[in-house]
Amino acid sequence: MKLSAPQFWRVKENQYKLVITICKNCGRKTVFKRPICPHCGSDGVEYIESAGIGVVEEFTKVYYKRDSSEDRLPEVVGVVKLREGVRVVGEIVGIRSDEVREGMEVEAVLRKYVSDEPYGIIYYGLKFKPV
Amino acid sequence: MGVHIVGGSVIKIDRHFELGYRDLAYRVIRDCSECLDVDYVVISSTLPELSAHQVDLGTHIIQWIGRRVPVVRVESGESSGLAAVELAASLVESGRVEKALVLGVEKVTEYPTYTANYLYTLTLDYEYEVLRGVTPPAYASLAMKELIKSGVRRECFSNWAIKMHENAAVVPHAMLKFKISHDSLKDTQILADPLTLYDSFAFGDGAAAVVVSSTPNRSNSSVEIVYSNTEVGLPAYAREKISDLTASAKALKESLERFGLDLRKVVVELHDSYTPYPIAILRALRYLDSECDLSNFECLNLSGGLKARGHPIGATGVYQVYEVFKLLTSGLGGKTTSSEYGIVHSMSGPDNLSRVLVLKR
């Protein structure tokens, strides 16, 4: 897989921070900084930055082997409900997969996503680890 | 002006290592006389840029089979096949063409399975889901856990898989033509706990063709396309629940109500890439309670569904349309029905987009 520096640079704000979009029209909150509310289509939106702390609502241990996943299976993917009331789906790391529990408090941390092995670009972004 | 399906052809879904995209396309139309007598071709395919380093696949296929017919390729993720049929129907309905061939073709076995899995994962949002480690079976597993929490028994999902294998066993072009039981589900490979290999579709190469025409066949061997409907859902991560497949439920409900149909009484092909999805859809439409009794459905995924007939991604929707067309006319795998209507449902990702096509005998 070839990684693109410009592509990732464009979306860095949503990869390095947890920004929440709040719609001034329908009042709904959605994870990621986005120009338009996905619920009602309004462009009357404002943004807040999440503190990155939340609770694991649900999780799954994933054994789905695919390019770029081979050295880290099983990986845990969970639904995290942030303190700001918004859900985000992401990887849970820094804990044995059989120790992850629903209700566990986690915080966002910067970790490696993928890289062009062995000397290429590396993408970093947010995952979650136990508080 | 009416729009009719007047013919078609499919090949067995399998690991066709000896056949490439253009070979699969040729194989499906070479014995289909009506397939070549058309004035427009719509090719449906999802992965050729990724799996075969090929852009403009439609043109290269048409050149390969020695035709000079206008061609366009449609790509809409897993729902590409149904999108292609929709486009062909629109071309015919508008009067632009009299007869169009829809040709769905896909190669998923050019690389090892883990690469095919990666390519399939790209039906999700690359920047906001794939890079974050989110995969299709992860979403399906989270949806399954939500459904189990809401009272659905784990056996409900297994029952779906068993029924699909039973249905596929007599379908000539199905990939997994063998029956399974609850015993065979024990100790199977886990994809994303609690989702197992038996809760997942079968990955195979395939090609399917249907001919869409402004004129029905004289011999009562055609069906009419009477309605199509597309709904776009929220990204799964932005929903209250991942198992809220509201786009599918809305598209199906609206289509059924429009014609006063009961899903249990019509021929229906539901998109069942992972077993939690059809269960969630049928529950949302209030056809299933927590017992998940599927015996009330007269013609539910008689093909075996994506689960057992197989899922050649961009070709699947064309297979579904062909199967409903056959069931409403001459029959499929020895199965016939007296139903007047057929429903085809296709979605991309976990209900990111859902399409419904209504066919009438």
Interface residues (C-beta under 8 A of the other chain):
Chain A: M1 Q7 V11 N14 Q15 T30 V31 F32 P38 H39 E58 F59 T60 K61 V62 Y63 Y64 K65 R66 D67 S68 S69 E70 E75 V77 V79 R87 V88 V89 G90 E91 Y113 V114 Y123 G125 L126 K127
Chain B: T113 Y114 T115 N117 Y118 T121 E127 Y128 E129 L131 R132 G133 V134 T135 P136 P137 A138 Y139 S141 L142 K145 E146 Q189 I190 L191 A192 D193 P194 L195 L234 P235 A236 Y237 A238 I242
